[in-house]
């Protein structure tokens, strides 16, 4: 999920997995896999960075911490 801004400045969250394409004509137009399009304030490079960061987070490995590690050296 990435945070974007509508043209009126209102922030909203978009599921980055639903983005099919992004165009800068000069407004930034996001086309979704559903066929719906939306115009946003964010520039193309900003959206790409947010999508990459989101995907890296989704693919990162989570580390499981056990009770001993949580308590430290007691």
Secondary structure, DSSP 4 states (H G I P E B T S, - for coil): -EEEEBTTS-EEEE-GGGEEEEEESSSEEEEETTS-EEEESS-HHHHHHHHHHHHHHHHSPPPP--HHHHH---
